[in-house]
């Protein structure tokens, strides 16, 4: 559920009017924010803490106290001076100053900025001390490659509309408190908000935006299925991957690795005979690679799910187009398979309901002339085509008829490289093969792919730009284990 500023404000007013103190909520919010930061940056580093005059600045001071306790170097910056802050923030400043400095564990030259300048109720262009400090955050981010964490919302972003006012802070990660804000779902907000982490607080909100939601571990974990002890490979999903062609052989290896690493029991790749030897040499050792992909060969495998499209090439035979239109097994349709539908001017409404389409914006544009914001377009097309639609991008959107549109929150710009979609196709198929619905498989797959990409860079081993689809696939097990164990946000 997303909330507007008014809904969040009313919920807080109602709670605190009963005599409940706001201080424990600030302490808990700051503690959880600090923990989230430490999960992305495990080693103590330098934190530049930017505090406004209100309670958002108080949250930032609690974060600073925890980081200081854990051995971080923390430097405070105030938009209106140390004396012009709220009474509660003043208490948090005193507690911060009383915290013992423990920098002997300092090991990293990494720098982060914590944006606690303004809360969700602020609107309009930034001015005065707030603008000055916001400019410093953005400058630190550009010149020193600092990672910016926004407390609840990036300063200068309209929480209801997603509009970024002049001078707004660009956050790499937004630590949204209690509920994500309605404006986060808007296209213009994507670059300002970045990765979204939910910081849950027990503040009841009676009404919220329910037709759109963001994906977090709290709403994804219940969709996982725990295996019975007597599970065997035949019961863990028979996945058939139809992919690859000469010159596009790597797509098969990536798609099948996605299926295997997400837990599929039996993964078989059907590939063209003229590329069989190359693909067989590249594929994961546990994957069966078979030359030829006739309908008879597919039926002999008795697949629980079929993934089709990665690396197929431009000339998709009519037999495979017929497969997409008529085969009874659930199917993940991606890449060149989607292009084949548009090339042959096939209406996606002709597809059976048990189809998951995973287009990036270019592939989607070939299937429809409709143009709208990401949420509205995904919603409209999923309903019109009566399929599950996974609209890939920096804020991947998933929609199925009679389900809310759900937006992914994980990942980073390093995923802008070839092969990520191939891994995702295999992951979705692997999850479907294990009995998870198409919609939930798309949601889980998107979130886990993004989290795997994050794990590939934790600790500063690799730059974002160096992350590859293969390295992301190799971290899927770690991401899945985190989600199962409630170890991440």
Order of alpha helices (4+ residues) and beta strands (2+ residues): beta-alpha-alpha-beta-alpha-beta-alpha-beta-alpha-beta-beta-beta-alpha-beta-beta-alpha-beta-alpha-beta-alpha-beta-alpha-beta-alpha-beta-alpha-beta-alpha-alpha-beta-beta-beta-alpha-alpha-alpha-alpha
